Amino acid sequence: MTSPVLEAIVSKALDGLHLREVATSHNVANASSPGFVPVRVSFEGQLQELAQATAAMAPPQRAAELSALQPRVAASADPAERSVKIDQEIAIASETSARYAMLIGMLNRSLQMQQLAIRGS
C-alpha cells in the first residue's frame, strides 16, 4: 500500500502545481492590464524543507504536517519581473504541465501495483 507520507507529498505537489497553472493563466489573461504585476506560486522549497524537518516523526503525524502545508501565491518581488512576459509564462506553463503529468503517472503506477497486489496475479 502507498505510504501516507508519500501520498501527502504528492497531494501537496499536485495542489501547488494546480495553483501555479491558475496563476499562470491569470498572468496571461491580465498581461495587457496597466500596472498589473504577475504572481508566482512557490511551494517546492517549502515542501522539501518540511519533508526534511519532519523526517523523524511517526508517519501519521508526518503526513498530517505535510498535508497542512499551503502553497503561496505572491506578486513577484523581482523588479525585472514587474511585467508579464508571455514567453516566460508559456515556459512556466509547459514545465508545470510536465511535472503534473509525471506525478499523475507516478500515482497511476502506484495504483496499478496496488491492484496487482490485491488480485495476486
Backbone as XML, in Angstrom:
<?xml version="1.0"?>
<chain id="A" units="angstrom">
  <residue number="1" name="MET">
    <atom name="N" x="0.839" y="-1.173" z="0.000"/>
    <atom name="CA" x="0.000" y="0.000" z="0.000"/>
    <atom name="C" x="0.895" y="1.251" z="0.000"/>
  </residue>
  <residue number="2" name="THR">
    <atom name="N" x="0.404" y="2.316" z="-0.569"/>
    <atom name="CA" x="1.156" y="3.559" z="-0.658"/>
    <atom name="C" x="1.310" y="4.172" z="0.734"/>
  </residue>
  <residue number="3" name="SER">
    <atom name="N" x="2.471" y="4.704" z="0.978"/>
    <atom name="CA" x="2.769" y="5.351" z="2.250"/>
    <atom name="C" x="1.928" y="6.619" z="2.415"/>
  </residue>
  <residue number="4" name="PRO">
    <atom name="N" x="1.380" y="6.852" z="3.623"/>
    <atom name="CA" x="0.623" y="8.086" z="3.842"/>
    <atom name="C" x="1.501" y="9.331" z="3.668"/>
  </residue>
  <residue number="5" name="VAL">
    <atom name="N" x="2.788" y="9.210" z="3.946"/>
    <atom name="CA" x="3.701" y="10.337" z="3.786"/>
    <atom name="C" x="3.878" y="10.636" z="2.296"/>
  </residue>
  <residue number="6" name="LEU">
    <atom name="N" x="4.090" y="9.602" z="1.502"/>
    <atom name="CA" x="4.232" y="9.790" z="0.056"/>
    <atom name="C" x="2.947" y="10.372" z="-0.530"/>
  </residue>
  <residue number="7" name="GLU">
    <atom name="N" x="1.813" y="9.881" z="-0.089"/>
    <atom name="CA" x="0.531" y="10.415" z="-0.565"/>
    <atom name="C" x="0.393" y="11.895" z="-0.217"/>
  </residue>
  <residue number="8" name="ALA">
    <atom name="N" x="0.810" y="12.288" z="0.991"/>
    <atom name="CA" x="0.717" y="13.692" z="1.406"/>
    <atom name="C" x="1.639" y="14.565" z="0.565"/>
  </residue>
  <residue number="9" name="ILE">
    <atom name="N" x="2.845" y="14.085" z="0.280"/>
    <atom name="CA" x="3.799" y="14.851" z="-0.520"/>
    <atom name="C" x="3.273" y="15.024" z="-1.943"/>
  </residue>
  <residue number="10" name="VAL">
    <atom name="N" x="2.806" y="13.933" z="-2.536"/>
    <atom name="CA" x="2.299" y="14.007" z="-3.911"/>
    <atom name="C" x="1.052" y="14.884" z="-3.973"/>
  </residue>
  <residue number="11" name="SER">
    <atom name="N" x="0.181" y="14.752" z="-3.002"/>
    <atom name="CA" x="-1.035" y="15.562" z="-2.974"/>
    <atom name="C" x="-0.704" y="17.055" z="-2.895"/>
  </residue>
  <residue number="12" name="LYS">
    <atom name="N" x="0.237" y="17.417" z="-2.029"/>
    <atom name="CA" x="0.622" y="18.824" z="-1.904"/>
    <atom name="C" x="1.320" y="19.313" z="-3.165"/>
  </residue>
  <residue number="13" name="ALA">
    <atom name="N" x="2.121" y="18.468" z="-3.774"/>
    <atom name="CA" x="2.778" y="18.856" z="-5.028"/>
    <atom name="C" x="1.738" y="19.106" z="-6.116"/>
  </residue>
  <residue number="14" name="LEU">
    <atom name="N" x="0.728" y="18.245" z="-6.203"/>
    <atom name="CA" x="-0.338" y="18.445" z="-7.192"/>
    <atom name="C" x="-1.129" y="19.719" z="-6.893"/>
  </residue>
  <residue number="15" name="ASP">
    <atom name="N" x="-1.399" y="19.981" z="-5.621"/>
    <atom name="CA" x="-2.085" y="21.226" z="-5.242"/>
    <atom name="C" x="-1.280" y="22.444" z="-5.694"/>
  </residue>
  <residue number="16" name="GLY">
    <atom name="N" x="0.014" y="22.409" z="-5.428"/>
    <atom name="CA" x="0.877" y="23.524" z="-5.799"/>
    <atom name="C" x="0.961" y="23.712" z="-7.303"/>
  </residue>
  <residue number="17" name="LEU">
    <atom name="N" x="1.052" y="22.610" z="-8.039"/>
    <atom name="CA" x="1.112" y="22.702" z="-9.496"/>
    <atom name="C" x="-0.199" y="23.229" z="-10.065"/>
  </residue>
  <residue number="18" name="HIS">
    <atom name="N" x="-1.308" y="22.804" z="-9.489"/>
    <atom name="CA" x="-2.601" y="23.323" z="-9.947"/>
    <atom name="C" x="-2.682" y="24.828" z="-9.706"/>
  </residue>
  <residue number="19" name="LEU">
    <atom name="N" x="-2.276" y="25.260" z="-8.530"/>
    <atom name="CA" x="-2.301" y="26.681" z="-8.218"/>
    <atom name="C" x="-1.369" y="27.455" z="-9.149"/>
  </residue>
  <residue number="20" name="ARG">
    <atom name="N" x="-0.235" y="26.864" z="-9.502"/>
    <atom name="CA" x="0.682" y="27.516" z="-10.436"/>
    <atom name="C" x="0.031" y="27.660" z="-11.813"/>
  </residue>
  <residue number="21" name="GLU">
    <atom name="N" x="-0.718" y="26.639" z="-12.242"/>
    <atom name="CA" x="-1.437" y="26.744" z="-13.521"/>
    <atom name="C" x="-2.450" y="27.882" z="-13.487"/>
  </residue>
  <residue number="22" name="VAL">
    <atom name="N" x="-3.151" y="28.011" z="-12.382"/>
    <atom name="CA" x="-4.134" y="29.087" z="-12.228"/>
    <atom name="C" x="-3.434" y="30.448" z="-12.263"/>
  </residue>
  <residue number="23" name="ALA">
    <atom name="N" x="-2.318" y="30.572" z="-11.549"/>
    <atom name="CA" x="-1.583" y="31.838" z="-11.511"/>
    <atom name="C" x="-1.047" y="32.200" z="-12.900"/>
  </residue>
  <residue number="24" name="THR">
    <atom name="N" x="-0.543" y="31.207" z="-13.616"/>
    <atom name="CA" x="-0.011" y="31.460" z="-14.955"/>
    <atom name="C" x="-1.116" y="31.941" z="-15.894"/>
  </residue>
  <residue number="25" name="SER">
    <atom name="N" x="-2.269" y="31.288" z="-15.849"/>
    <atom name="CA" x="-3.370" y="31.727" z="-16.709"/>
    <atom name="C" x="-3.852" y="33.124" z="-16.310"/>
  </residue>
  <residue number="26" name="HIS">
    <atom name="N" x="-3.828" y="33.428" z="-15.029"/>
    <atom name="CA" x="-4.185" y="34.760" z="-14.531"/>
    <atom name="C" x="-3.203" y="35.807" z="-15.078"/>
  </residue>
  <residue number="27" name="ASN">
    <atom name="N" x="-1.914" y="35.468" z="-15.067"/>
    <atom name="CA" x="-0.896" y="36.381" z="-15.589"/>
    <atom name="C" x="-1.102" y="36.654" z="-17.077"/>
  </residue>
  <residue number="28" name="VAL">
    <atom name="N" x="-1.354" y="35.594" z="-17.835"/>
    <atom name="CA" x="-1.548" y="35.754" z="-19.287"/>
    <atom name="C" x="-2.809" y="36.564" z="-19.565"/>
  </residue>
  <residue number="29" name="ALA">
    <atom name="N" x="-3.873" y="36.267" z="-18.838"/>
    <atom name="CA" x="-5.142" y="36.969" z="-19.060"/>
    <atom name="C" x="-5.039" y="38.459" z="-18.753"/>
  </residue>
  <residue number="30" name="ASN">
    <atom name="N" x="-4.149" y="38.827" z="-17.854"/>
    <atom name="CA" x="-4.022" y="40.226" z="-17.448"/>
    <atom name="C" x="-2.762" y="40.900" z="-17.992"/>
  </residue>
  <residue number="31" name="ALA">
    <atom name="N" x="-2.120" y="40.260" z="-18.943"/>
    <atom name="CA" x="-0.846" y="40.766" z="-19.462"/>
    <atom name="C" x="-0.924" y="42.197" z="-19.964"/>
  </residue>
  <residue number="32" name="SER">
    <atom name="N" x="-2.027" y="42.576" z="-20.552"/>
    <atom name="CA" x="-2.122" y="43.930" z="-21.110"/>
    <atom name="C" x="-2.785" y="44.930" z="-20.164"/>
  </residue>
  <residue number="33" name="SER">
    <atom name="N" x="-3.073" y="44.519" z="-18.952"/>
    <atom name="CA" x="-3.680" y="45.434" z="-17.978"/>
    <atom name="C" x="-2.620" y="46.377" z="-17.423"/>
  </residue>
  <residue number="34" name="PRO">
    <atom name="N" x="-2.864" y="47.688" z="-17.482"/>
    <atom name="CA" x="-1.883" y="48.651" z="-16.964"/>
    <atom name="C" x="-1.614" y="48.428" z="-15.479"/>
  </residue>
  <residue number="35" name="GLY">
    <atom name="N" x="-0.349" y="48.385" z="-15.122"/>
    <atom name="CA" x="0.047" y="48.255" z="-13.727"/>
    <atom name="C" x="-0.053" y="46.851" z="-13.153"/>
  </residue>
  <residue number="36" name="PHE">
    <atom name="N" x="-0.467" y="45.896" z="-13.968"/>
    <atom name="CA" x="-0.593" y="44.519" z="-13.461"/>
    <atom name="C" x="0.790" y="43.964" z="-13.143"/>
  </residue>
  <residue number="37" name="VAL">
    <atom name="N" x="0.911" y="43.324" z="-11.997"/>
    <atom name="CA" x="2.149" y="42.667" z="-11.581"/>
    <atom name="C" x="1.886" y="41.168" z="-11.564"/>
  </residue>
  <residue number="38" name="PRO">
    <atom name="N" x="2.678" y="40.386" z="-12.305"/>
    <atom name="CA" x="2.438" y="38.948" z="-12.331"/>
    <atom name="C" x="2.624" y="38.306" z="-10.953"/>
  </residue>
  <residue number="39" name="VAL">
    <atom name="N" x="1.905" y="37.219" z="-10.745"/>
    <atom name="CA" x="2.013" y="36.474" z="-9.493"/>
    <atom name="C" x="2.771" y="35.177" z="-9.738"/>
  </residue>
  <residue number="40" name="ARG">
    <atom name="N" x="3.392" y="34.686" z="-8.702"/>
    <atom name="CA" x="4.141" y="33.430" z="-8.758"/>
    <atom name="C" x="3.689" y="32.539" z="-7.608"/>
  </residue>
  <residue number="41" name="VAL">
    <atom name="N" x="3.821" y="31.253" z="-7.811"/>
    <atom name="CA" x="3.479" y="30.279" z="-6.776"/>
    <atom name="C" x="4.762" y="29.576" z="-6.357"/>
  </residue>
  <residue number="42" name="SER">
    <atom name="N" x="5.002" y="29.575" z="-5.069"/>
    <atom name="CA" x="6.194" y="28.941" z="-4.524"/>
    <atom name="C" x="5.760" y="27.849" z="-3.551"/>
  </residue>
  <residue number="43" name="PHE">
    <atom name="N" x="6.236" y="26.650" z="-3.772"/>
    <atom name="CA" x="5.909" y="25.583" z="-2.827"/>
    <atom name="C" x="6.950" y="24.477" z="-2.780"/>
  </residue>
  <residue number="44" name="GLU">
    <atom name="N" x="7.733" y="24.278" z="-3.831"/>
    <atom name="CA" x="8.680" y="23.158" z="-3.839"/>
    <atom name="C" x="9.692" y="23.253" z="-2.707"/>
  </residue>
  <residue number="45" name="GLY">
    <atom name="N" x="10.245" y="24.434" z="-2.498"/>
    <atom name="CA" x="11.220" y="24.607" z="-1.419"/>
    <atom name="C" x="10.607" y="24.370" z="-0.059"/>
  </residue>
  <residue number="46" name="GLN">
    <atom name="N" x="9.403" y="24.915" z="0.142"/>
    <atom name="CA" x="8.696" y="24.717" z="1.419"/>
    <atom name="C" x="8.432" y="23.227" z="1.651"/>
  </residue>
  <residue number="47" name="LEU">
    <atom name="N" x="7.972" y="22.547" z="0.610"/>
    <atom name="CA" x="7.638" y="21.126" z="0.729"/>
    <atom name="C" x="8.882" y="20.307" z="1.054"/>
  </residue>
  <residue number="48" name="GLN">
    <atom name="N" x="9.979" y="20.601" z="0.388"/>
    <atom name="CA" x="11.223" y="19.882" z="0.642"/>
    <atom name="C" x="11.733" y="20.133" z="2.064"/>
  </residue>
  <residue number="49" name="GLU">
    <atom name="N" x="11.700" y="21.386" z="2.488"/>
    <atom name="CA" x="12.151" y="21.716" z="3.848"/>
    <atom name="C" x="11.292" y="21.033" z="4.902"/>
  </residue>
  <residue number="50" name="LEU">
    <atom name="N" x="9.984" y="21.046" z="4.699"/>
    <atom name="CA" x="9.087" y="20.421" z="5.666"/>
    <atom name="C" x="9.271" y="18.906" z="5.688"/>
  </residue>
  <residue number="51" name="ALA">
    <atom name="N" x="9.460" y="18.315" z="4.513"/>
    <atom name="CA" x="9.690" y="16.863" z="4.451"/>
    <atom name="C" x="10.953" y="16.488" z="5.221"/>
  </residue>
  <residue number="52" name="GLN">
    <atom name="N" x="12.001" y="17.302" z="5.105"/>
    <atom name="CA" x="13.241" y="17.034" z="5.841"/>
    <atom name="C" x="13.068" y="17.290" z="7.338"/>
  </residue>
  <residue number="53" name="ALA">
    <atom name="N" x="12.353" y="18.360" z="7.677"/>
    <atom name="CA" x="12.179" y="18.717" z="9.087"/>
    <atom name="C" x="11.318" y="17.707" z="9.844"/>
  </residue>
  <residue number="54" name="THR">
    <atom name="N" x="10.443" y="17.022" z="9.145"/>
    <atom name="CA" x="9.538" y="16.070" z="9.801"/>
    <atom name="C" x="9.995" y="14.622" z="9.645"/>
  </residue>
  <residue number="55" name="ALA">
    <atom name="N" x="11.186" y="14.406" z="9.133"/>
    <atom name="CA" x="11.667" y="13.049" z="8.840"/>
    <atom name="C" x="11.662" y="12.122" z="10.047"/>
  </residue>
  <residue number="56" name="ALA">
    <atom name="N" x="11.862" y="12.647" z="11.227"/>
    <atom name="CA" x="11.927" y="11.805" z="12.429"/>
    <atom name="C" x="10.556" y="11.513" z="13.032"/>
  </residue>
  <residue number="57" name="MET">
    <atom name="N" x="9.518" y="12.134" z="12.520"/>
    <atom name="CA" x="8.169" y="11.938" z="13.063"/>
    <atom name="C" x="7.584" y="10.594" z="12.626"/>
  </residue>
  <residue number="58" name="ALA">
    <atom name="N" x="6.601" y="10.140" z="13.381"/>
    <atom name="CA" x="5.857" y="8.941" z="13.002"/>
    <atom name="C" x="5.091" y="9.251" z="11.714"/>
  </residue>
  <residue number="59" name="PRO">
    <atom name="N" x="4.941" y="8.270" z="10.834"/>
    <atom name="CA" x="4.290" y="8.521" z="9.540"/>
    <atom name="C" x="2.934" y="9.237" z="9.606"/>
  </residue>
  <residue number="60" name="PRO">
    <atom name="N" x="2.004" y="8.859" z="10.491"/>
    <atom name="CA" x="0.731" y="9.581" z="10.505"/>
    <atom name="C" x="0.881" y="11.065" z="10.863"/>
  </residue>
  <residue number="61" name="GLN">
    <atom name="N" x="1.743" y="11.347" z="11.847"/>
    <atom name="CA" x="1.961" y="12.734" z="12.255"/>
    <atom name="C" x="2.677" y="13.503" z="11.146"/>
  </residue>
  <residue number="62" name="ARG">
    <atom name="N" x="3.643" y="12.856" z="10.507"/>
    <atom name="CA" x="4.384" y="13.495" z="9.417"/>
    <atom name="C" x="3.449" y="13.804" z="8.252"/>
  </residue>
  <residue number="63" name="ALA">
    <atom name="N" x="2.586" y="12.851" z="7.912"/>
    <atom name="CA" x="1.628" y="13.062" z="6.819"/>
    <atom name="C" x="0.694" y="14.230" z="7.138"/>
  </residue>
  <residue number="64" name="ALA">
    <atom name="N" x="0.273" y="14.336" z="8.395"/>
    <atom name="CA" x="-0.612" y="15.434" z="8.798"/>
    <atom name="C" x="0.102" y="16.777" z="8.668"/>
  </residue>
  <residue number="65" name="GLU">
    <atom name="N" x="1.366" y="16.834" z="9.079"/>
    <atom name="CA" x="2.149" y="18.070" z="8.958"/>
    <atom name="C" x="2.302" y="18.473" z="7.491"/>
  </residue>
  <residue number="66" name="LEU">
    <atom name="N" x="2.614" y="17.507" z="6.646"/>
    <atom name="CA" x="2.789" y="17.780" z="5.217"/>
    <atom name="C" x="1.475" y="18.209" z="4.575"/>
  </residue>
  <residue number="67" name="SER">
    <atom name="N" x="0.380" y="17.598" z="4.985"/>
    <atom name="CA" x="-0.927" y="17.919" z="4.419"/>
    <atom name="C" x="-1.369" y="19.338" z="4.777"/>
  </residue>
  <residue number="68" name="ALA">
    <atom name="N" x="-0.861" y="19.861" z="5.882"/>
    <atom name="CA" x="-1.248" y="21.203" z="6.316"/>
    <atom name="C" x="-0.545" y="22.314" z="5.532"/>
  </residue>
  <residue number="69" name="LEU">
    <atom name="N" x="0.501" y="21.970" z="4.805"/>
    <atom name="CA" x="1.245" y="22.973" z="4.036"/>
    <atom name="C" x="0.360" y="23.577" z="2.947"/>
  </residue>
  <residue number="70" name="GLN">
    <atom name="N" x="0.413" y="24.888" z="2.816"/>
    <atom name="CA" x="-0.360" y="25.580" z="1.785"/>
    <atom name="C" x="0.589" y="26.308" z="0.837"/>
  </residue>
  <residue number="71" name="PRO">
    <atom name="N" x="0.478" y="26.039" z="-0.462"/>
    <atom name="CA" x="1.310" y="26.781" z="-1.428"/>
    <atom name="C" x="1.001" y="28.271" z="-1.342"/>
  </residue>
  <residue number="72" name="ARG">
    <atom name="N" x="1.991" y="29.090" z="-1.630"/>
    <atom name="CA" x="1.833" y="30.543" z="-1.527"/>
    <atom name="C" x="1.763" y="31.187" z="-2.909"/>
  </residue>
  <residue number="73" name="VAL">
    <atom name="N" x="0.865" y="32.148" z="-3.030"/>
    <atom name="CA" x="0.773" y="32.974" z="-4.226"/>
    <atom name="C" x="1.216" y="34.365" z="-3.823"/>
  </residue>
  <residue number="74" name="ALA">
    <atom name="N" x="2.174" y="34.919" z="-4.563"/>
    <atom name="CA" x="2.660" y="36.250" z="-4.225"/>
    <atom name="C" x="3.052" y="36.998" z="-5.489"/>
  </residue>
  <residue number="75" name="ALA">
    <atom name="N" x="2.917" y="38.306" z="-5.424"/>
    <atom name="CA" x="3.396" y="39.129" z="-6.530"/>
    <atom name="C" x="4.912" y="39.013" z="-6.576"/>
  </residue>
  <residue number="76" name="SER">
    <atom name="N" x="5.442" y="39.025" z="-7.767"/>
    <atom name="CA" x="6.882" y="38.907" z="-7.937"/>
    <atom name="C" x="7.599" y="40.056" z="-7.235"/>
  </residue>
  <residue number="77" name="ALA">
    <atom name="N" x="8.609" y="39.723" z="-6.457"/>
    <atom name="CA" x="9.383" y="40.738" z="-5.745"/>
    <atom name="C" x="10.532" y="41.268" z="-6.601"/>
  </residue>
  <residue number="78" name="ASP">
    <atom name="N" x="10.872" y="40.544" z="-7.642"/>
    <atom name="CA" x="11.971" y="40.923" z="-8.522"/>
    <atom name="C" x="11.542" y="42.074" z="-9.430"/>
  </residue>
  <residue number="79" name="PRO">
    <atom name="N" x="12.222" y="43.225" z="-9.364"/>
    <atom name="CA" x="11.835" y="44.363" z="-10.212"/>
    <atom name="C" x="11.880" y="44.029" z="-11.707"/>
  </residue>
  <residue number="80" name="ALA">
    <atom name="N" x="12.712" y="43.077" z="-12.104"/>
    <atom name="CA" x="12.796" y="42.687" z="-13.514"/>
    <atom name="C" x="11.545" y="41.931" z="-13.957"/>
  </residue>
  <residue number="81" name="GLU">
    <atom name="N" x="10.765" y="41.445" z="-12.993"/>
    <atom name="CA" x="9.559" y="40.680" z="-13.315"/>
    <atom name="C" x="8.294" y="41.458" z="-12.968"/>
  </residue>
  <residue number="82" name="ARG">
    <atom name="N" x="8.308" y="42.755" z="-13.159"/>
    <atom name="CA" x="7.138" y="43.567" z="-12.827"/>
    <atom name="C" x="6.163" y="43.671" z="-13.988"/>
  </residue>
  <residue number="83" name="SER">
    <atom name="N" x="6.460" y="42.998" z="-15.079"/>
    <atom name="CA" x="5.524" y="42.956" z="-16.200"/>
    <atom name="C" x="5.456" y="41.518" z="-16.699"/>
  </residue>
  <residue number="84" name="VAL">
    <atom name="N" x="4.368" y="41.197" z="-17.360"/>
    <atom name="CA" x="4.164" y="39.837" z="-17.858"/>
    <atom name="C" x="4.964" y="39.646" z="-19.137"/>
  </residue>
  <residue number="85" name="LYS">
    <atom name="N" x="5.739" y="38.578" z="-19.162"/>
    <atom name="CA" x="6.477" y="38.187" z="-20.362"/>
    <atom name="C" x="5.831" y="36.881" z="-20.842"/>
  </residue>
  <residue number="86" name="ILE">
    <atom name="N" x="5.112" y="36.976" z="-21.947"/>
    <atom name="CA" x="4.334" y="35.831" z="-22.432"/>
    <atom name="C" x="5.214" y="34.611" z="-22.662"/>
  </residue>
  <residue number="87" name="ASP">
    <atom name="N" x="6.417" y="34.787" z="-23.218"/>
    <atom name="CA" x="7.288" y="33.631" z="-23.455"/>
    <atom name="C" x="7.681" y="32.947" z="-22.144"/>
  </residue>
  <residue number="88" name="GLN">
    <atom name="N" x="7.895" y="33.738" z="-21.096"/>
    <atom name="CA" x="8.216" y="33.164" z="-19.792"/>
    <atom name="C" x="7.008" y="32.430" z="-19.218"/>
  </residue>
  <residue number="89" name="GLU">
    <atom name="N" x="5.827" y="32.988" z="-19.385"/>
    <atom name="CA" x="4.611" y="32.338" z="-18.890"/>
    <atom name="C" x="4.368" y="31.014" z="-19.613"/>
  </residue>
  <residue number="90" name="ILE">
    <atom name="N" x="4.639" y="30.976" z="-20.913"/>
    <atom name="CA" x="4.478" y="29.737" z="-21.683"/>
    <atom name="C" x="5.470" y="28.686" z="-21.196"/>
  </residue>
  <residue number="91" name="ALA">
    <atom name="N" x="6.696" y="29.102" z="-20.915"/>
    <atom name="CA" x="7.697" y="28.168" z="-20.396"/>
    <atom name="C" x="7.279" y="27.629" z="-19.025"/>
  </residue>
  <residue number="92" name="ILE">
    <atom name="N" x="6.760" y="28.501" z="-18.178"/>
    <atom name="CA" x="6.291" y="28.068" z="-16.850"/>
    <atom name="C" x="5.124" y="27.091" z="-17.004"/>
  </residue>
  <residue number="93" name="ALA">
    <atom name="N" x="4.200" y="27.401" z="-17.908"/>
    <atom name="CA" x="3.048" y="26.521" z="-18.132"/>
    <atom name="C" x="3.501" y="25.159" z="-18.643"/>
  </residue>
  <residue number="94" name="SER">
    <atom name="N" x="4.470" y="25.148" z="-19.531"/>
    <atom name="CA" x="4.972" y="23.888" z="-20.089"/>
    <atom name="C" x="5.657" y="23.046" z="-19.010"/>
  </residue>
  <residue number="95" name="GLU">
    <atom name="N" x="6.493" y="23.678" z="-18.208"/>
    <atom name="CA" x="7.178" y="22.963" z="-17.128"/>
    <atom name="C" x="6.179" y="22.431" z="-16.100"/>
  </residue>
  <residue number="96" name="THR">
    <atom name="N" x="5.191" y="23.239" z="-15.771"/>
    <atom name="CA" x="4.163" y="22.830" z="-14.811"/>
    <atom name="C" x="3.400" y="21.628" z="-15.340"/>
  </residue>
  <residue number="97" name="SER">
    <atom name="N" x="3.042" y="21.675" z="-16.610"/>
    <atom name="CA" x="2.317" y="20.567" z="-17.225"/>
    <atom name="C" x="3.137" y="19.278" z="-17.204"/>
  </residue>
  <residue number="98" name="ALA">
    <atom name="N" x="4.416" y="19.383" z="-17.490"/>
    <atom name="CA" x="5.286" y="18.202" z="-17.477"/>
    <atom name="C" x="5.399" y="17.614" z="-16.072"/>
  </residue>
  <residue number="99" name="ARG">
    <atom name="N" x="5.534" y="18.467" z="-15.071"/>
    <atom name="CA" x="5.618" y="17.980" z="-13.685"/>
    <atom name="C" x="4.303" y="17.333" z="-13.252"/>
  </residue>
  <residue number="100" name="TYR">
    <atom name="N" x="3.208" y="17.955" z="-13.648"/>
    <atom name="CA" x="1.884" y="17.422" z="-13.319"/>
    <atom name="C" x="1.724" y="16.030" z="-13.927"/>
  </residue>
  <residue number="101" name="ALA">
    <atom name="N" x="2.084" y="15.891" z="-15.205"/>
    <atom name="CA" x="1.976" y="14.595" z="-15.901"/>
    <atom name="C" x="2.857" y="13.538" z="-15.233"/>
  </residue>
  <residue number="102" name="MET">
    <atom name="N" x="4.053" y="13.930" z="-14.805"/>
    <atom name="CA" x="4.946" y="12.993" z="-14.143"/>
    <atom name="C" x="4.344" y="12.486" z="-12.835"/>
  </residue>
  <residue number="103" name="LEU">
    <atom name="N" x="3.776" y="13.386" z="-12.039"/>
    <atom name="CA" x="3.171" y="12.978" z="-10.773"/>
    <atom name="C" x="1.940" y="12.092" z="-10.990"/>
  </residue>
  <residue number="104" name="ILE">
    <atom name="N" x="1.122" y="12.438" z="-11.960"/>
    <atom name="CA" x="-0.050" y="11.612" z="-12.264"/>
    <atom name="C" x="0.389" y="10.227" z="-12.725"/>
  </residue>
  <residue number="105" name="GLY">
    <atom name="N" x="1.427" y="10.177" z="-13.548"/>
    <atom name="CA" x="1.964" y="8.883" z="-13.995"/>
    <atom name="C" x="2.475" y="8.057" z="-12.827"/>
  </residue>
  <residue number="106" name="MET">
    <atom name="N" x="3.142" y="8.717" z="-11.882"/>
    <atom name="CA" x="3.644" y="8.016" z="-10.703"/>
    <atom name="C" x="2.490" y="7.452" z="-9.873"/>
  </residue>
  <residue number="107" name="LEU">
    <atom name="N" x="1.447" y="8.255" z="-9.684"/>
    <atom name="CA" x="0.276" y="7.773" z="-8.943"/>
    <atom name="C" x="-0.396" y="6.615" z="-9.666"/>
  </residue>
  <residue number="108" name="ASN">
    <atom name="N" x="-0.481" y="6.697" z="-10.983"/>
    <atom name="CA" x="-1.089" y="5.635" z="-11.770"/>
    <atom name="C" x="-0.316" y="4.327" z="-11.598"/>
  </residue>
  <residue number="109" name="ARG">
    <atom name="N" x="1.012" y="4.397" z="-11.680"/>
    <atom name="CA" x="1.823" y="3.179" z="-11.494"/>
    <atom name="C" x="1.649" y="2.614" z="-10.090"/>
  </residue>
  <residue number="110" name="SER">
    <atom name="N" x="1.574" y="3.481" z="-9.101"/>
    <atom name="CA" x="1.374" y="3.034" z="-7.724"/>
    <atom name="C" x="0.034" y="2.314" z="-7.578"/>
  </residue>
  <residue number="111" name="LEU">
    <atom name="N" x="-1.003" y="2.885" z="-8.174"/>
    <atom name="CA" x="-2.320" y="2.244" z="-8.111"/>
    <atom name="C" x="-2.327" y="0.907" z="-8.850"/>
  </residue>
  <residue number="112" name="GLN">
    <atom name="N" x="-1.637" y="0.833" z="-9.971"/>
    <atom name="CA" x="-1.556" y="-0.419" z="-10.714"/>
    <atom name="C" x="-0.865" y="-1.494" z="-9.882"/>
  </residue>
  <residue number="113" name="MET">
    <atom name="N" x="0.197" y="-1.116" z="-9.166"/>
    <atom name="CA" x="0.891" y="-2.083" z="-8.315"/>
    <atom name="C" x="-0.005" y="-2.541" z="-7.170"/>
  </residue>
  <residue number="114" name="GLN">
    <atom name="N" x="-0.791" y="-1.616" z="-6.600"/>
    <atom name="CA" x="-1.709" y="-1.993" z="-5.533"/>
    <atom name="C" x="-2.770" y="-2.945" z="-6.049"/>
  </residue>
  <residue number="115" name="GLN">
    <atom name="N" x="-3.312" y="-2.684" z="-7.243"/>
    <atom name="CA" x="-4.309" y="-3.569" z="-7.828"/>
    <atom name="C" x="-3.728" y="-4.944" z="-8.077"/>
  </residue>
  <residue number="116" name="LEU">
    <atom name="N" x="-2.490" y="-4.981" z="-8.563"/>
    <atom name="CA" x="-1.835" y="-6.256" z="-8.815"/>
    <atom name="C" x="-1.641" y="-7.033" z="-7.513"/>
  </residue>
  <residue number="117" name="ALA">
    <atom name="N" x="-1.253" y="-6.327" z="-6.454"/>
    <atom name="CA" x="-1.060" y="-6.988" z="-5.161"/>
    <atom name="C" x="-2.375" y="-7.522" z="-4.606"/>
  </residue>
  <residue number="118" name="ILE">
    <atom name="N" x="-3.456" y="-6.775" z="-4.810"/>
    <atom name="CA" x="-4.764" y="-7.200" z="-4.300"/>
    <atom name="C" x="-5.247" y="-8.436" z="-5.061"/>
  </residue>
  <residue number="119" name="ARG">
    <atom name="N" x="-5.102" y="-8.384" z="-6.389"/>
    <atom name="CA" x="-5.548" y="-9.520" z="-7.220"/>
    <atom name="C" x="-4.662" y="-10.731" z="-7.070"/>
  </residue>
  <residue number="120" name="GLY">
    <atom name="N" x="-3.391" y="-10.502" z="-6.767"/>
    <atom name="CA" x="-2.474" y="-11.608" z="-6.588"/>
    <atom name="C" x="-1.947" y="-12.200" z="-7.871"/>
  </residue>
  <residue number="121" name="SER">
    <atom name="N" x="-2.146" y="-11.533" z="-8.985"/>
    <atom name="CA" x="-1.592" y="-12.042" z="-10.245"/>
    <atom name="C" x="-1.306" y="-10.920" z="-11.199"/>
  </residue>
</chain>
